Amino acid sequence: MKVTIEKLIYGGWGLGRYEEKVVLIPGVMPSEVVEIEVQKESTDYMIAKPLMILKASPQRIEPKCPHFLQCGGCDYQHIPYELQLFYKEEIFKEELKRIGKIAQEAVRPIVPSPSSFGWRIKLDLAIEMKESLHIGFYRRNTREVVSISTCPVAHPLAEELLLLFKEALERHLVLAPSIRHLEIFVSPDEEKGLMIIYSLIHHKEDHMRKLAEELINGSPNLKDVLLKTRALVFPHSLMGLGRTQSALRFFYEDIEFLLYPGVFMQSNLDQNKYLISILKEKLKGESGEVLELYAGMGNLSLPLAKFFSSWTAVEKNRLAVKNGNYNAQKNGIKLTFINDEAIRVLENWNKEGKKCDILLLDPPRQGALEELKQALSLNPKRIVYISCNPSTLARDLRFLIDNGYTLEEVIPLDFFPQTFHIESVSFLKRN
């Protein structure tokens, strides 16, 4: 089957048509002619893999990674970075317009990442033991582990620790069947990293400790190795370190963050710092009560709270709240963490008749429509919405616009070069 690619769409797909039916194909570019093999077919569309590029785009480049299109980590390594930014901005605008009827004039130019490779400070790796050991990422749309020998989007220290772990586990293969997942997190600010081993069973901890000791001895930059099993609520150090000893250190201006093992933080540190600078600039001169939903360990709260009379940060993850409270106390920052679901806090605030001046939220991919329905009763003057999914963002922005808010601007940021993912921050004002 032969298909001509019309355009790129959200999800990392190229869109073509075969006998009037939409075909979605990864790893292609607009105007290319591709020979395909259909992998899945439904009433409305087909998903296919490219067998051969019959007519290549003159702008196509050689991917930097030998595993590109085998593992599911990257989508755009065959496209020059400047062109990736162009396509992402167009896709972002199209999603907002198609789903939310959002005027394209509200969308600012996409903010490029300072580094298009070597930016990822966190790796979530799958581990599978079959005839041999496989450590890597899942193949696109499958649960098949593609073993990798390199990862160009990873920070160099994260890649170094990945190779260290692979070599060490090869010497401890008896442990491999019980390990399903490995998390590597590094701090470029501290030049240190840590590993969390996710194991199905707990009874091999003594052997795990030997593996951990070997890993620690293998790199002066490895701070700790931790174990997480179903029996453990939080990861615990195989080296016997306390939580603050294991934690990685990050810096923003005069603030020192400690990131506890197992707590979420953005993977692109440079773009994360730039996002904070945007928020500081756009909220300059504002005051009053801030309610932040999905606050994590205080990634945004800690650098911003000092500019407001009151800041309440809501986060359901107990360890992240412990982490946030520690960081606030350590830096002398006055803010209140609430360990609860966002929707429940909003319902309680409404029952108590509480209000807020600014609502800041950074929800997961499914968005926050139900939370926003509750939040309207708090009557915030401004809403700042950080999103990692333009589709649910478009839906939620349309709801806010239809309920008394004006969209001032949307700023897309490329937190994830070489992938289809798009981060953004939107600013709304009550009419």
Residue pairs with C-beta under 8 A, 6 or more apart in sequence:
1 18
1 35
1 36
1 37
1 38
1 48
2 33
2 34
2 35
2 36
2 54
3 16
3 17
3 18
3 23
3 25
3 33
3 34
3 36
3 48
4 16
4 17
4 31
4 32
4 33
4 34
5 14
5 15
5 16
5 25
5 28
5 29
5 30
5 31
5 32
5 33
5 34
6 15
6 16
6 17
6 30
7 14
7 15
7 30
8 14
8 15
8 29
8 30
8 87
8 91
9 15
9 24
9 91
9 94
10 91
10 94
10 95
10 390
10 391
10 420
11 24
11 420
12 26
12 75
12 76
12 419
12 420
13 24
13 25
13 26
14 24
14 25
14 26
14 27
14 28
14 29
14 30
14 32
14 34
15 22
15 23
15 24
16 22
16 23
16 25
16 28
16 34
17 23
18 46
21 44
21 45
21 46
22 44
22 45
22 46
23 36
23 38
23 45
23 46
23 47
23 48
24 45
24 46
24 47
24 48
25 34
25 36
25 47
25 48
25 49
25 50
26 49
26 50
26 69
26 75
26 140
27 50
27 68
27 69
27 75
27 78
28 34
28 50
28 53
29 56
29 57
29 59
29 60
29 78
29 79
30 57
31 55
31 57
32 53
32 55
32 56
32 57
32 60
33 53
33 54
33 55
34 50
34 51
34 52
34 53
34 54
35 50
35 51
35 52
35 54
36 48
36 49
36 50
36 51
37 48
37 49
37 51
38 46
38 47
38 48
39 47
39 48
39 49
40 46
40 47
41 47
47 141
53 60
59 79
59 80
59 83
60 78
60 79
61 78
61 79
61 80
62 78
63 69
63 74
63 77
63 78
64 77
64 117
64 152
65 74
65 77
65 150
65 151
65 152
65 153
66 149
66 150
67 73
67 136
67 146
67 148
67 149
67 150
67 151
68 74
68 77
68 78
69 140
70 139
70 146
71 136
71 137
71 138
71 139
71 140
71 146
71 148
72 137
72 138
72 139
72 140
72 141
72 142
72 146
73 137
73 151
73 153
73 419
74 153
74 418
74 419
75 418
75 419
75 420
76 84
76 87
76 417
76 418
76 419
76 420
77 418
79 87
81 112
81 116
81 417
84 116
84 414
84 417
84 418
85 110
85 112
85 414
88 110
88 412
88 414
88 420
88 422
89 107
89 109
89 110
89 412
91 390
91 420
91 422
92 107
92 110
92 390
92 412
92 422
92 424
93 104
93 107
95 390
95 391
95 393
95 394
96 102
96 104
96 107
96 390
96 393
96 394
96 397
96 410
97 103
97 104
97 394
98 394
99 391
99 394
99 395
99 398
100 393
100 394
100 395
100 397
100 398
100 401
101 398
102 394
102 397
102 398
102 401
102 407
102 410
103 407
106 407
106 408
106 409
106 410
107 409
107 410
107 412
108 409
108 410
108 411
108 412
110 412
110 413
110 414
110 422
111 271
111 274
111 411
111 412
111 413
111 414
112 414
113 119
113 268
113 270
113 271
113 414
113 415
113 417
114 270
114 271
115 270
115 417
116 417
116 418
117 152
117 153
117 417
117 418
118 152
118 153
118 154
118 155
118 156
119 153
119 155
119 267
119 268
119 269
119 270
119 271
119 417
120 151
120 153
120 154
120 155
120 158
120 267
120 268
121 155
121 158
121 185
121 186
121 187
121 188
121 265
121 267
121 268
121 269
122 158
122 183
122 184
122 185
122 186
122 265
122 267
123 151
123 154
123 158
123 162
123 182
123 183
123 184
124 181
124 182
124 183
125 135
125 136
125 137
125 162
125 181
125 182
125 183
125 184
126 134
126 135
126 136
126 137
126 138
126 145
126 180
126 181
127 133
127 134
127 135
127 145
127 169
127 176
127 179
127 180
127 181
127 182
128 134
128 145
129 173
129 176
129 177
133 147
133 166
133 169
133 170
133 173
133 176
134 145
134 146
134 147
135 145
135 147
135 148
135 162
135 165
135 166
135 169
135 182
136 145
136 146
136 147
136 148
137 145
137 146
137 148
138 144
138 145
138 146
139 145
139 146
148 162
149 163
150 159
151 158
151 159
151 162
153 417
153 418
154 162
155 186
155 188
157 186
157 188
157 191
157 193
157 221
158 184
158 185
158 186
158 193
160 219
160 221
161 184
161 186
161 193
161 195
161 219
161 221
161 222
162 184
164 215
164 218
164 219
164 222
165 182
165 184
165 195
165 215
167 218
168 211
168 214
168 215
168 218
169 175
169 176
169 179
169 211
171 214
172 207
172 210
172 211
172 214
174 207
175 199
175 204
175 207
175 208
175 211
178 199
178 200
178 201
178 204
179 197
179 198
179 199
179 200
180 198
180 199
180 200
181 197
181 198
182 195
182 196
182 197
182 198
183 195
183 196
183 198
183 262
184 193
184 194
184 195
185 193
185 194
185 196
185 248
185 259
185 261
185 265
186 192
186 193
186 194
186 221
186 248
187 193
187 248
187 249
187 250
187 259
188 269
189 249
189 250
189 251
189 269
190 248
190 249
190 250
191 221
192 221
192 222
192 223
192 248
192 249
193 219
193 221
193 222
193 223
193 248
194 222
194 223
194 224
194 225
194 226
194 246
194 248
194 261
195 215
195 222
195 224
195 225
195 226
196 225
196 226
196 227
196 228
196 235
196 261
196 262
197 208
197 211
197 225
197 226
197 227
197 228
197 238
198 228
198 229
199 208
199 227
199 228
199 229
200 229
200 230
201 229
202 229
202 230
202 231
202 232
205 227
205 238
208 227
208 238
209 238
209 239
211 225
211 238
212 225
212 227
212 238
212 239
213 239
215 222
215 225
216 222
216 224
216 225
216 239
223 246
223 248
224 237
224 238
224 239
224 241
224 245
224 246
224 261
225 237
225 238
225 239
226 235
226 236
226 237
226 238
226 246
226 261
226 262
227 235
227 236
227 238
228 234
228 235
228 236
228 262
234 243
234 261
234 262
234 319
235 261
235 262
237 245
237 246
237 261
243 260
243 261
244 258
244 260
244 326
246 260
246 261
247 258
247 259
247 260
247 261
247 323
248 258
248 259
249 256
249 257
249 258
249 259
250 256
250 257
250 258
250 259
250 265
250 269
251 257
252 273
252 276
252 302
252 303
253 303
255 302
255 303
255 327
255 331
255 333
256 327
256 330
256 331
257 297
257 298
257 299
257 302
257 327
258 323
258 326
258 327
258 330
259 265
259 297
259 323
260 297
260 319
260 320
260 322
260 323
260 326
262 319
263 296
263 297
263 317
263 319
263 320
263 323
264 296
264 297
264 317
264 320
265 272
265 296
265 297
265 299
266 272
266 299
266 415
267 415
267 416
268 415
268 416
271 413
271 414
271 415
271 423
272 299
272 415
274 413
275 300
275 386
275 413
275 423
275 425
276 299
276 300
276 303
276 304
278 411
278 425
279 300
279 304
279 360
279 384
279 425
280 303
280 304
280 307
282 384
282 427
283 304
283 307
283 358
283 382
283 384
284 307
286 307
286 308
286 357
286 358
286 382
287 307
287 308
287 309
287 357
288 308
288 309
288 310
288 356
288 357
288 358
288 381
289 308
289 309
289 310
289 311
289 312
289 355
289 356
289 357
289 358
290 304
290 305
290 308
290 310
290 311
290 312
290 356
290 357
290 358
290 359
290 360
291 312
291 314
291 349
291 356
291 358
291 359
291 360
291 375
291 378
291 380
292 300
292 301
292 311
292 312
292 313
292 314
292 360
292 361
292 362
293 314
293 342
293 345
293 346
293 359
293 360
293 361
293 362
293 363
293 368
293 371
294 314
294 315
294 342
294 361
294 362
294 363
294 364
294 368
295 301
295 313
295 314
295 315
295 320
295 324
295 337
295 362
296 315
296 317
296 320
296 324
296 362
297 315
297 320
297 321
297 323
297 324
297 327
298 313
298 323
298 324
298 327
298 328
298 335
298 337
300 360
300 362
300 386
301 311
301 313
301 324
301 328
301 333
301 335
302 324
302 327
302 328
302 331
302 333
302 335
304 311
305 311
305 313
305 328
305 333
305 334
305 335
306 333
306 334
308 358
310 336
311 334
311 335
311 336
312 335
312 336
312 337
312 338
312 356
313 324
313 335
313 336
313 337
313 338
314 337
314 338
314 340
314 342
314 345
315 321
315 324
315 337
315 338
315 339
316 339
316 340
316 341
316 342
317 339
318 339
321 337
321 338
321 339
324 337
325 337
327 333
328 334
328 335
328 337
338 345
342 361
342 363
342 368
342 371
343 370
343 371
343 374
346 371
346 374
346 375
346 378
347 374
349 356
349 378
350 374
350 377
350 378
354 378
355 378
355 379
355 380
356 378
356 379
356 380
357 380
357 381
357 382
358 380
358 381
358 382
358 383
358 384
359 375
359 378
359 380
359 382
359 383
359 384
360 383
360 384
360 386
361 368
361 371
361 383
361 384
361 385
361 386
362 386
362 387
363 371
363 387
363 392
364 388
365 388
365 389
365 392
366 389
366 392
367 387
367 389
367 392
367 393
367 395
367 396
368 385
368 396
369 392
369 395
369 396
369 399
372 396
372 399
372 400
373 399
375 383
376 403
376 404
379 430
380 430
381 429
381 430
382 427
382 428
382 429
382 430
383 400
383 405
383 426
383 427
383 428
384 425
384 426
384 427
384 428
385 393
385 396
385 397
385 400
385 425
385 426
385 428
386 423
386 424
386 425
386 426
387 393
387 396
387 423
387 424
387 425
387 426
388 415
388 421
388 422
388 423
390 422
390 424
393 424
393 426
397 407
397 410
397 426
397 428
400 407
400 428
401 407
401 428
404 430
404 431
405 428
405 429
405 430
405 431
406 428
406 429
406 430
406 431
407 426
407 427
407 428
408 427
408 428
408 429
409 426
409 427
410 424
410 425
410 426
410 427
411 424
411 425
411 426
412 422
412 423
412 424
413 422
413 423
413 424
413 425
414 422
414 423
415 421
415 422
415 423
416 422
416 423
